[in-house]
C-alpha cells in the first residue's frame, strides 16, 4: 500500500495490473475502506487493462 498526500489530504492506494495501463480509481463511499473492494474484482479489472 502506498499513501499519497497533497494539500494536507492523504489517500491510501493499492496498485493492480501493469503500470503502463491507464489508471482506474475505485472510490468506496460512506465509512468503508478500500479493503472492502474484493481482490478478485480488482484482479479481473486489471486483467482487462482497466
Secondary structure, 3 states (H helix, E strand, C coil): CEEEEECCEEEEECCCCCCCCCCCCCCCCCCCCHHHCCHHHHHHHHHCCC
